């Protein structure tokens, strides 16, 4: 029996667990590590169809905000 774990799913679980902690209990290095984990998660998810869909939605939202400001 072979068990495979998707690294992006594992990182998503780690992110949720880290963000559920109280804000007062975090140190600066702890916050920096969380940001690094989220960035790695973004790099892993972006090439997938799901990541491309999110990228398109965020791009359209940014476009709409930019055009409404003109």
Buried (B, 14 or more C-beta within 10 A) or exposed (E): EEEEEEEBEEBBEBBEEBEEEEEEEBEEEEEEEBEEBBEBBBEBBEEEEEBEEBEEEEEEEEEEEEEEEE
